[in-house]
Amino acid sequence: MAKKRTKADRLERQTEQLGKRVDRQPDEIEKEPSTLAPTSDEPTVLIPIEQQIQQRAYELYEQRGRPDGHDLDDWLQAECEIKGTQANAAAA
């Protein structure tokens, strides 16, 4: 029988994943960060795509009511939305 994941297990896995991200070599990190379009006359702020995806995934998590167990779903949905937005902006 599969072991039920606890909140502590999930936090441990996330901590491990964050550690792996920090350990990446410079050539593995995006050379040019992505940008979000400014909403007004504000200057353009450069935000790495991974951070944009992380922020959107967290928004999806909160919209769902903050239940555990959907982190991968939220991440993949956010990734599709962010990369789709960038592709549409590049095509325009």
Secondary structure, 3 states (H helix, E strand, C coil): CCCCCCHHHHHHHHHHHHHHHHCCCHHHCCCCCCEECCCCCCCCEECCHHHHHHHHHHHHHHHCCCCCCCHHHHHHHHHHHHHHHHHHHHHC
